[in-house]
Amino acid sequence: MVERANKPKPPTLSSTPGLPPQATVTFSEDNSRVVAELPTGESVQVLLHGATVISWKDASGDEKLWLSDAAKLDGSKAVRGGIPVVFPVFGTAPTHPQTKGLPQHGFARTSRWEFLGKSTSESAADDKASASNEPTVKLDFGLSSGSPGLDPVARAHWPFRFNLIYSVTLNPSSLTTSIVATNDGAESFECQVLMHTYLRVNDITKVEIQGLSNAFYTDKVDAGAVKTQTSTPFTIAGETDRVYTPAKEEGVEEEAAVTVAEQGRPKYRVTRDNLSNVVVWNPWTDKAQGMADFEPKDGFRKMLCVEPGAVGAWQAVEAGDAFEGAQTITLL
Ligand SMILES: O=P(O)(O)OC[C@H]1O[C@H](O)[C@H](O)[C@@H](O)[C@@H]1O
């Protein structure tokens, strides 16, 4: 059972002498979000609407994600900022028979998920962090075709039986989000998955992105032209909306990391597991102006979306099978 946010905090986080202090997990008073804090001070907040991570702070309280001042957190709209979950379609797909009726980025980000529970370093014994005695907390969220909180648009336009488990794992120096999308029905379906991470930066003009050299990308601000990333690291100096497909190194199982540096200092490393694309997005002046929920209007200077996903192709999930993917963002 999670504790309520309004319950007074226990005087110490470790109630059992000899055991390492545990993370605390509480619900906000209005039940809209789950808040987890490590004994070392790092914290994460996940809104049940969309299972959207809306805050990730380090031990000093420094926020790592960008969230619009005008973001709707009341369930009326997808959240502008944090980490919205994109499923089962990235963008819109008017020519894809199964998802053509769905709104932009699907329905996962506009559905109310269920909080399934937490595990901390003690119970997550196979977790790498706990093996090194680092505190860790994992929060699990669920959404299925039978969920009461499922956006009605899913029932109307995506008639498949599915089950999504989305896990948010906080360690002192990293945040991992992972998804398992299971096909519970008798028919196969095709889907796309993406974690739409809005990283917070101090000044976008000082940001450099590394790790995408020679990667092919679709340039959505140039009519979908397919290009190759020649200059690396690269900087952002205008509206940017690119879907990268970085090549995998031969014989290497893992996908190459993308590093975001600011003023020459590495800041975030984004690693991917079974997510073969990376979208890099910044709306810049005009697009930011055009989004009612994007505030302040010059907020594009404080953010960079680096979005690991499986969106370049459709993922076919046969009956009884599942698609799994994850990202880890490490503070450098
Ligand atoms: O406004 P939204 O539906 O949240 O989408 C925000 C952005 O998401 C992705 O990064 C896409 O590549 C962009 O084309 C899109 O503008």
PDBQT file of the ligand as one rigid body, heavy atoms in Angstrom, charges set to zero:
ROOT
HETATM    1  O1  LIG A 401       2.024  18.587 -30.176  1.00  0.00    +0.000 OA
HETATM    2  P1  LIG A 401       2.227  17.118 -29.960  1.00  0.00    +0.000 P 
HETATM    3  O2  LIG A 401       1.105  16.284 -30.498  1.00  0.00    +0.000 OA
HETATM    4  O3  LIG A 401       2.498  16.809 -28.503  1.00  0.00    +0.000 OA
HETATM    5  O4  LIG A 401       3.519  16.716 -30.753  1.00  0.00    +0.000 OA
HETATM    6  C1  LIG A 401       4.743  17.331 -30.510  1.00  0.00    +0.000 C 
HETATM    7  C2  LIG A 401       5.806  16.820 -31.474  1.00  0.00    +0.000 C 
HETATM    8  O5  LIG A 401       6.017  15.453 -31.246  1.00  0.00    +0.000 OA
HETATM    9  C3  LIG A 401       7.083  14.852 -31.997  1.00  0.00    +0.000 C 
HETATM   10  O6  LIG A 401       8.301  15.322 -31.551  1.00  0.00    +0.000 OA
HETATM   11  C4  LIG A 401       6.907  15.060 -33.470  1.00  0.00    +0.000 C 
HETATM   12  O7  LIG A 401       8.050  14.647 -34.199  1.00  0.00    +0.000 OA
HETATM   13  C5  LIG A 401       6.583  16.475 -33.783  1.00  0.00    +0.000 C 
HETATM   14  O8  LIG A 401       6.237  16.565 -35.157  1.00  0.00    +0.000 OA
HETATM   15  C6  LIG A 401       5.449  17.000 -32.924  1.00  0.00    +0.000 C 
HETATM   16  O9  LIG A 401       5.181  18.338 -33.234  1.00  0.00    +0.000 OA
ENDROOT
TORSDOF 0
